[in-house]
Amino acid sequence: MYGIDSLLIFAWITMLVCTGLIVFPYLARRRHLITSMNTFLVGCIPFAGSSAIACATYQQHYGSYASYDYTKFYVLFVLFMVTLLATYAFWRPQKWILGYFSREPAEAPMLPIISAVMAIAMLVFNYFVATRFYIPVVNELIAQVSPAGAIFATMFAFGSWMRNRDNPLMFAGFLAVLVVCMVFAIMSGGGRRNLLGVVMAIAVYYYWNELGFKKRSRTILAGGAFTLAVFFFMTAYNQVRHYNVNTNSDRTFENAMQVLAELPNRMLHLGETLTDERFHNRFGQDAVNCSLFVISLERQKVQTRDLKFPTHFHTLYFLVTNPIPRSLWPGWWGEKPSALGYNLPKYINPRFKVNWGPGIVGHAVYEGGFYMAIFYGILFAVMFRNFDAAIESSPNNLFLLSFTAAILPQVMMLSRGDIGIVLLNVVFVTIYFVVMRRIGYFLYGRKKVRRLVPSPGPSGVPAGRGGQARPAGLPHRSR
C-alpha cells in the first residue's frame, strides 16, 4: 500500500539522485556541467522532489487518491527516467544537425554589438509598437518570438566585454544592456523564465569559454554559490510579483520593500526554510498533485468536453495545430485543441482560465500511459543530446550560446509542464535564433565551416579551449 509516507520517500530519493546525476558525471569528466540534460535534472528537484513533499504535507489534493494512483505515478516516473538516461547515453547526434546549429556569421568586431542592438530594438518594437497596432497573426508571432531578444542581447553584450576586458566602455555597455534586458524580461510576460534566461546567459558564456573541465571541484562550488544567488534573486522577484496576492495588500512600493526586507532573514535560516512545508508548496508548485489528479481521473474513466481519456499524442497535435488562428479554424475539424494544463483545472471549475503543470507523468497518463512515458523519455533524450552535442562542438559561437541560454529555462520547465506550451516556446526561440543568424549572414557573410570528423575514443580525449575535454563519440572540428 502506497500513500503519503511513500511520497515523502520518493521526494528525497528523487532530489538526491538528480543531484548525483549532475555532480558525479561532471567530476568524472563524462558530461559537462551546464547542459540541457543537467538543466532538466535541476528542474526535477523542485517539480518532482519539492512538489511531492508539498503534495504529501501541505497541499489540498484535487481528488481522492488511491494506493493505485501513487503506485502508477512511481512506476511511470521511473520508467520515464530510465528511458531518458539510457537513450541519452547511447544516442549519437547526426552530423547534419551539428553542422546546422554550429554555423555562424563571419567574425567581425562589431557583430556582437550590432546583434545586441537589434535584439533590444525588437523588444522595443514589440512593447511599444506591436502592442498598439494590431496585425492578425503577425502581432502574435512577434509577441511570442521577441522576448528571447533579452537573452540574446545579454549574451552578445557580455561576450563583447569578455573578449575586450580592458575596455571600460564595453563593460559599461554590458551593464546597461543587462539592466534593460532584465526590465524587458519582466515586462514581456512569462517573466520568470525570461528573467532566468538573462541571468543564465552570463553563466553559459563563462562556463563554456572559461571553465569547462578545469578545476572541477572549484567549479562545483562556484556553481553552487551561483545557483544559491540565482535562487535568492528569483525568490525576491517572485515575492514582489505575487506579494499582493499572498498578503491581500495593495501593490505599492512600500509593501514590496517590506517583502524584500524579509528575504535576508530567510536566507540566513536556510535550513529552516528548506524544511518549511510552505516553502516546498511555493518552490515545487503542484506538478505531482496534478499528475496524481490526472491518474485518478483516468482511473475513474472521466469523459468530459475538455478531458477525454486517452487522447493519444495530444501534445504533438496541439503543437501542430497551434499556429492556426482560432478565427480560421475549420468548424468541421471540431474544437481546436487546448493544452492539457489549461483543460485540467476546468474539471474543477469551468470558469478557471489558468494553466496548471501536469508533470511528465500527468501528460503520459492522459495520452496513453506506459508507452507514452517511454515516448517522452526518448523524445527528450534525443532533443537534449542534440542540444548538448551542438554546443560542445562550437562553444565559442555567440549565436549558439545565446540559443542555449534561451533554451535552458524552457528545458527546466519540462518536468513541470505543460509540455506542449514549453515545446512551443522552444520553437519560438529556435525561430528567433535562425532569424538573428540570417541577419548576421546578410551583414557579414558566413564563416567558413570546417569539416566535422569523429572524435577519438575515451583513451585519447583531446582538450579544447580552457582545458575542456570533449566526451567520447562527440564530433569536433578539424583544422
N, C-alpha and C positions, 0 to 999 in steps of 0.2 A: 504494500500500500504506500503510495506516494502522496505527499501533500506539502504543507508549509515548511516542515523541517528539512525535507529533501531539497526544497527550492533554495534554502539558505546554503546548504552544502554545495549545490550546483553553482551558486553565485560566486563563492570564494574560490572554488576549483577553477572556474572559468577565468577569473581575474588573474590567478596565479599562473595558469597555463599560458594565457595570452601574453603575459609579461615575459615568461620564459621563452616563448617562441619569438619574441622580439630581441631579447638581450643575447641569448646564447648563440644563435646563428651569426650575429654580428661579431661577438668576441671570437668565434671560430673562423671568421672571415668567409663565411658561406653566403651571407646576404648583407647588403648594405643596410644602414640604419634607417634612412629616410627613403622608403619605398612605398608603393601603393599597398602591397601586402601587409607591411607593418602598420600602415595607417589604418587599414581595415581592422587589424587586431586591436589597435588602440581604441577604435570605435566600439569593439565588442566589450571592452572593460566597463564603460558606463551603460551601454544599451542592452547588454546581456547580463553583466555582473551586478552593477548597482541597481539596474531595473528589476532584477529578480529579488534583491534584498527589499526594495521598496514594495514589490508585489506581495512579499511574504510578511512584512511587518507594518506597513503604513497605509498603502492604498486600499480604497474600497474597490472590490472586484466588480467588474462589469457584469459578470454572470455567476452562476453556481458551478464551480469547477469540481469535477470528479477525479478520482485517482487515475482513471484512463487518460484524462486531459494532461495531467502532469507527466505521465509516462510517455505519451506520444510526443510531447514537447521535447523531453530529453533525447529521445531516440532520433527525432528529426534534426535537432540541432547538432548532435554528434555525427550523424550521417552526413550532414552538410559540411561540417568542418573537416572530417576525414577526406571527403571528396575534394574539397578545396585545396588542402595541403598536398594531397597526393598528385593531383593534376598540376599544381604549380611546380612541384618538384620535377615532373617528367616532361612537361610541355616545352617544346623548343620553338621559339618565335620564328616566323618566316622572314627571310632576308628582305623581301619587298616591303614588309611592314616597317622594319627598322630603317630601311633606306628612305621611305617616305617621310617618316617623322623626324629623321635626322637631318633632312635638307634644311638649308638656311640661306638667307641672302648673303651676298659677298660682304666681307668685312669692310667696315667704314667707321671712322671715329665718331661721326655724328649719327649713325644709325640708331643706337640705343636712345639717344636724346630725342631724336625725331619720333621714334616709336612711342616713347613715353608721352610726348606732347599729343600725338594722335590719339592715344588711348584716353587721355584726360579730355580731349576735345569731344570724343564720342560720348563720354559720361556727361559732359556739359550739355551736349546736344540732346541727349535722351531726357535729361531732367528739366531743361528749360524750354525746349522746343517740341520734342515728340509728345510730351505730356499735355501740350496746349493746342496742338494741331493734329487732329485725328485722321490718319490714313489707314483704312482697313488692311489687316494682315501686316503691313509694314511696321506700324507702331508696336504691335505685339511682338514682332521679331526683334526690333531694336530694344524694346524693354527687357526681353529675356537675354539677349546676347551681350549688351553693353556693360552690365555690371562686372563682367570679367575684366574689363579695362582697368579697374582699380588695382587688380592683382598684377596684370601685365605692366602697368606703368610703374608700380613699386619695384618690380624685378628689373626693369630697364634702368631706372634711376639708381638703384642700389648697385647693379652691375657696372654702371658707368663710373660710380665713385670708387668701387673696389678695384677697378682697372686703372684708376687715376687717383690714388690715395693721397698724393701730395698736393692735390688741387683743392683748396678750401671752397671754391665756388661749386665744385661737384658735390661736396658734402652738404653745403647749404641747399643746393638744388634737390638733393635726395631727401633732406628733412622736409622741405616744402612740399614735395610730391607725396611723401608719406602722410603728412597731415591732411592734405587734400583728398587723398585716396581713402583714408580712414573715414573721413566725413561722407564721401560718396558711397562707401560700402555700407554705412549705416542708413543713408537716405534711400538706397536702392531697393529696400525690402530684402527679406531673407538675410538680414544684416549679419547674423552670427556666422554664417558660412562665408560670406564675402569678406567680412572683417577678419576671420581666421585665415582666409587665403592671403590677405595683405600681410599679416604677420608671418605666415608660412613662407612667403616669397623670400624673406631675409634668410630664414633657416635653410631653405632649399639651396639657394645660391652658395651660402657659406659652407654647407656640408659638402656639396659636390665639387667645389673648387678649392677648398682649403683643408678639409678634414679627411673624408673617405675612411680608410682603414688605419690612418695614422693615429697613434696614441689612443687606442680604442677605449681604455679604461677612463681616460680623461674626457673623451667624447661622450661616453655614457653619463658621466657625472654632469658635464655641461648640458647634455640633452635633458637630463632630469631637472636641472635648475631652470632651463628654458621652458620645459613643459609646465613646471610649477608657476613660473612667471606668467605664461600664457593662460593657465588656469585661473590665476588671480585676476588677470586683465579681463578675461571673458566673463568671469563671475561678476566683476564690477559692472561691466556693460549690461549683463543680463539683469542685475538687480535694478539698475537705473531704468532699463527698458520696461520692467514689469512692476516697479515698486508701487505704483498707484493701484495695480490690481491686487497685489499681495496685502496691502495695508488699507485699501479702500480710502486713500487720501488723494488730495488734489495733486496733479502733476505740476509741481513747482520746483524751482532751482533749490530752494532751501530744503525741501523734503528729499531731493536727490542727494544733496550733500550729507544729510543725516544717514542715509542708507550707506553711502560710501565710507562714512566715518566708522561704521561697524565692521568693515571688511578686514582691516589690520588685526583686530582682536580675534576674528575668526581664523585668520591665517596663523596667528601665534598659538592658537589652540587647535591646530590642525587635526591632532589625534581625536579630540572630542568631536570635531566636525565630521570626520570620516565614519564615526560610529553613530552619528545622529541619523535617525530614520528619515527626518525631513530632508537632510542633505541628499540621500540616495533617491528620494522621491523627485527632487528637482534635477539632480545630476543624470539619473538614468531615465527620466521621463517615464513612460508607461509601455515600453515596447513589449516586455514579457507579459504584462497584463493583457495587452491587446492580442498577442499571439495565443494566449490561453483562451481568450474570449472567442477568437475565430475557431479554435479547436472545439470549444463547447457548442458553438452554433452548428458546426459541421456534424458533430455527434447527434445533435437534435434534428438534423436534416432540415434546417431552416431554408425556406424558399420564399424570398420576397422580391419586390421590384428591383431593389438595389443589391441584394445578396442572393446569389444562386450557386449552390454547391453541387459539383465543382464547376468552375468557369475556367476551362483549360487555357493556359498560356494567356491569361487576361492581361498581364503586364506588357507582353510583346504587342498584343492587339491594341492596347492603349497607346503605346509608343508610335505605332504605325499610323493610327488614325488621328493622333493629336494635332498635327499640322492643319487638318481640315477645319475651317471655321464652322461653328455650330449653325450659323446662318446659311451655310452652303451644304450642310449635312443632309443627304437624301433621306426623306422620311421612311421610304420603304426598306432602308437598312436597319430600322429600329432606332432606339435611342443611342446617341453617341456614348461610347464607353467613358466612364469616370474612374479615377484612381480608387483602389481599394481603401486607402486611408481616408478618402473623402466619403465613401459609401458606408463604411463601418459604423461611424457614430450615428448615422441616420436610423440605424436599427433601434437605438435607444430613444432618439428624438428626431423626427423627420425635419425639424426646423434647424438642426445643427448644420452650420457651414464652417466646419473646421477640418483639419487634415490630421489624422492620427498616424502614428508609426506602427504598423502591424508587425514589424520584425520579419526576419528571414523565414522563420517557421510559420508565421501567420500567412505570408504570401504562398508558401509551399502548400499548406493545407487548403487554402482557398482555390488553388489552381490544379489540384490533383493529388497531393500527398507526397508519398515517399519518392516517386520518380522525379518530382519537381525539386525536391531538396537536392537530389543528385544533379539535376539540370543546372540549378543555380550555382552549385559548387563548381561545376565545370566552366560555366559561363564566366563567373567572377575570376576564377584562376587564370583562364586564358587572357582575359582583359588585363588583369594585374601583371601577368608575366610579360605581355607585350609592352605595357607602360614602362615597367622597370628595366627591361632589356633595352628599350629605346634610349632612356636617359643614361644608362651605363655606357652605351656606345657613343654618346655625344654629350658629355657632361658640361661642355663649355658653350653650348648653343643657348643663347639667351631666350630665343623664342620657345624652344623645347622646355627650358627651365620654367618659363612663365606658364606654359601649358601644364606642367607638372604641379606647380604651386596652386593653380586654379582647380585642378582635378582632385587633389588630395582631400580638401574639406568635403567634397561630394562623396568620395570613397569612404570617408569616416562615417557618413550618414547612412551608408547602405545597410549596415547591420540594424538600423532602426527603421528605415523606410520612410515613406512609401518608395519602393524600388522604382516604380515607373516614373515618378517625378524626379528622383535623383538621377536616373539614367537620362532623362530628358535634359536635365541641367548639364550632364556630361556632353551631350550632343551639342548644346548651345556653346559650351566652352570650346569644343572642337571647331565649330564654325568660326568662332572669333579667332582662334589660333590660325586657321587656314587663311582667313581674310587678311589678318595682320601680316602674315608671312608673304602673301601675294603682293601686298603693297610694298614690302621690302624688296621683293624681286623687281617690281616696277621701278623703284628708285635706284637700286644699286646692282641689279642683276643677281644671278645665282652664284653661290660659292661652289667651286669645283668639288664634286663628290668623289671621294676616294673609294676604291673597291672594297666591299665587305668580304673578309675572309674569316674562316673559323678560328677561334682562339685555341691555344694549346690546352692540353688536359690538365688535371689537378696538380701534376708533378711540376709543371712549369708555368704557373700563372704569372703573367707579366705585370709589373707595377705601372700604373698610369700616372697622371699628374698628381702630385701631392701624395704619392705613395699609395694610390688607390689600386687595389688588385681587382682584376676582372674575374668573377666566378667562372668556373669551367663551363664550356658549352655555349657561352655567350660570344657573339661575334665582336670583332673590333676592327678598326680601320687600319689598313696597311698604308705604308708611306708611298 
